[in-house]
Amino acid sequence: ARPQGGDRPVARTDSKRGMTMTRLGLLLILSSPSGAGKSTMTKRLRVWDPSIRFSVSATTRAPRAGEEDGKDYYFRSRDDFEQMVATGEMLEHAEVFGNFYGSPRGPVTDNMNAGVDTLFDIDWQGGQQIKQAMGENVVSIFILPPSMAELEHRLRSRGQDSDEVIAGRMSKSLSEISHWAEYDYVIVNSDIDIAFAQLQTILQAERLRRDRQPDLAEFVRAMNKEFTDR
């Protein structure tokens, strides 16, 4: 599906022919159970390509000390949030502990039209909502641990949680892992370097898909004209 709005995707110049190519930005969903390596891979991804932007969520909860509107969250009243949902301005949303959280459509669409990829750190339910809203512009990736024993080892090695908390995280992990088949790609993170290389490969390939480069037909026509005009 093509993005809504009048902006054109970002242009890239072909230095040999002086022509331009464009690419639509991706909506990149990265999910995993706690301890599988998602946070590490996200940090590496943004170092590898600083142009990738995090999706800033909207919320009805009050700002905490030091939080800035538009940077940490878009802080909205409950009425405003519900209005955004009703008018289709929210790609996905959920209620957590009495407050709404969601992903506004506008900034994401702006990024896509500008050829900028947007990274979402959401669960499978939010991912399904975004896929329904944005279709083929979404690339979803699930990160699996090599085993449940290794996942528990990673959680314990942090030294941050009690046995009770870890048991709860492990139980939640089983529920999250059960949705692996709903994702486009699955990476088993046995080795973080190998797993991150696989993530890079996925992103590079998805960026080169024909349907993400709307000016390819014009580019090829220009090549044909270049040949026939010799």
C-alpha positions in Angstrom: 0.0 0.0 0.0 1.2 3.5 -0.8 1.4 6.0 2.0 -1.2 8.6 2.3 -0.4 12.3 1.8 1.1 14.4 -0.9 4.8 14.2 0.0 7.1 12.2 -2.2 9.6 9.6 -0.9 13.1 10.7 -0.5 15.2 11.0 -3.7 18.6 9.4 -4.3 20.8 10.6 -7.2 22.4 8.1 -9.5 25.8 9.7 -10.0 26.5 8.1 -13.4 23.3 9.2 -15.1 22.3 12.2 -13.0 18.9 10.6 -12.4 17.1 10.2 -9.1 15.6 7.1 -7.4 13.3 7.1 -4.4 12.5 4.6 -1.6 9.6 4.4 0.8 10.5 4.1 4.5 9.8 0.9 6.3 7.9 0.3 9.4 10.2 -2.1 11.3 8.6 -4.1 14.1 11.1 -5.8 16.4 9.7 -8.1 19.2 11.1 -10.7 21.6 10.7 -12.1 25.1 12.7 -10.3 27.7 16.3 -11.5 27.6 16.4 -12.6 24.0 18.6 -9.7 22.9 16.1 -7.2 21.4 17.5 -4.2 23.3 21.1 -4.9 22.3 20.2 -5.4 18.6 18.1 -2.2 18.6 21.1 -0.2 19.9 23.4 -1.8 17.3 20.9 -1.1 14.6 20.7 2.6 15.4 24.5 2.9 15.5 24.7 1.1 12.1 22.1 3.4 10.6 21.5 6.6 12.7 18.7 7.7 10.3 16.4 5.0 11.7 13.9 6.6 14.0 12.1 5.2 17.0 8.3 5.5 16.9 7.3 7.9 19.7 4.2 6.7 21.5 1.3 8.8 22.7 0.0 8.3 26.2 -2.7 9.5 28.5 -0.5 9.2 31.6 1.0 12.3 33.2 4.6 13.3 32.2 7.3 12.2 34.7 10.2 14.4 35.8 12.4 15.2 32.8 10.1 13.8 30.1 9.4 16.0 27.1 6.3 16.1 24.9 7.2 14.8 21.5 10.5 13.3 22.5 9.7 10.8 25.2 6.0 10.6 24.5 3.2 12.6 23.0 1.2 13.4 26.1 -2.5 13.6 25.4 -5.7 13.9 27.4 -8.0 10.9 27.5 -10.5 12.7 25.3 -7.9 13.7 22.8 -6.5 10.1 22.7 -9.9 8.6 22.2 -10.7 11.1 19.4 -7.4 10.1 17.6 -8.5 6.4 17.8 -11.9 7.2 16.5 -10.6 9.2 13.5 -8.0 6.6 12.6 -5.0 8.7 13.7 -3.6 5.9 15.9 -2.0 2.9 14.2 -2.3 0.7 17.4 -3.2 1.3 21.0 -3.8 -0.5 24.2 -4.8 0.3 27.8 -2.2 -0.5 30.4 -2.8 0.0 34.2 -5.6 2.6 33.4 -3.7 4.6 30.9 -3.8 4.5 27.1 -0.6 4.0 25.0 -0.4 4.0 21.2 1.4 4.8 18.0 0.3 8.0 16.2 -0.1 7.6 12.4 1.1 11.1 11.4 4.8 11.0 12.3 5.1 7.4 11.0 3.6 8.3 7.6 5.8 11.4 7.4 8.9 9.2 8.0 7.8 6.7 5.3 7.1 9.5 2.8 10.6 10.9 3.5 12.3 7.5 2.9 13.1 7.1 6.7 12.6 3.8 8.5 10.6 3.8 11.7 11.4 1.2 14.4 8.7 -0.1 16.7 9.3 -1.8 20.1 5.9 -3.4 20.6 4.3 -6.7 21.4 2.6 -9.1 19.0 -0.8 -7.5 19.5 0.4 -4.0 18.6 2.3 -5.5 15.7 -0.9 -7.1 14.3 -2.8 -3.8 14.5 0.0 -1.9 12.6 0.1 -4.6 10.0 -3.7 -4.3 9.5 -3.3 -0.5 9.2 -0.2 -0.3 7.0 0.0 -3.6 5.2 3.0 -4.3 3.0 4.9 -1.3 4.4 5.5 -3.3 7.6 8.4 -5.7 8.2 8.1 -7.7 11.4 10.9 -9.6 13.1 10.8 -11.9 16.1 13.9 -12.7 18.1 14.0 -16.1 19.8 16.5 -17.3 22.4 18.4 -20.5 21.6 16.6 -22.3 24.5 14.5 -21.6 27.5 17.4 -22.6 29.7 19.6 -20.0 28.1 16.9 -17.4 28.3 16.6 -18.0 32.1 20.4 -17.9 32.4 20.4 -14.5 30.7 17.7 -13.1 33.0 19.5 -14.3 36.1 22.9 -13.0 34.9 21.5 -9.5 35.0 21.3 -9.8 38.8 18.4 -7.4 38.8 15.3 -9.5 39.6 14.1 -11.9 42.3 13.3 -15.5 41.6 9.6 -14.6 41.7 10.0 -11.9 39.1 12.2 -14.2 36.9 9.5 -16.9 37.1 6.9 -14.4 35.9 9.1 -13.2 33.0 9.7 -16.8 31.9 5.9 -17.5 32.0 5.2 -14.4 30.0 8.0 -15.4 27.5 6.3 -18.7 26.7 3.1 -16.7 25.8 5.0 -14.3 23.7 7.0 -17.0 21.9 3.8 -18.8 20.9 3.1 -15.9 18.4 6.4 -16.4 16.5 4.6 -17.6 13.4 2.8 -14.3 13.0 6.0 -12.5 12.1 7.7 -12.1 8.7 11.1 -13.2 9.9 12.4 -15.1 12.9 16.0 -14.8 14.2 17.4 -17.3 16.7 19.9 -15.3 18.8 22.5 -17.9 19.8 25.3 -15.5 19.0 24.6 -11.7 19.1 27.0 -10.9 16.2 25.5 -13.5 13.9 22.0 -12.5 14.9 22.7 -8.8 14.2 24.2 -9.6 10.8 21.0 -11.4 10.0 19.0 -8.4 11.0 21.1 -6.2 8.8 20.6 -8.6 5.9 16.8 -8.5 6.3 16.7 -4.7 6.4 19.0 -4.3 3.4 16.9 -6.8 1.3 13.6 -5.3 2.3 14.8 -1.8 1.3 15.6 -3.1 -2.2 12.2 -4.6 -2.8 10.8 -3.5 -6.1 7.6 -2.2 -4.6 9.5 0.0 -2.2 11.1 1.9 -5.1 8.3 3.7 -6.9 10.5 5.3 -9.5 12.1 2.1 -10.9 9.8 2.0 -13.9 10.8 5.6 -14.8 14.4 4.7 -14.2 14.3 1.7 -16.6 12.5 3.8 -19.3 15.2 6.3 -19.1 17.8 3.6 -19.6 15.9 2.4 -22.7 15.8 5.9 -24.0 19.5 6.3 -23.4 20.2 3.2 -25.5 17.8 4.1 -28.4 19.1 7.7 -28.5 22.7 6.7 -29.1 
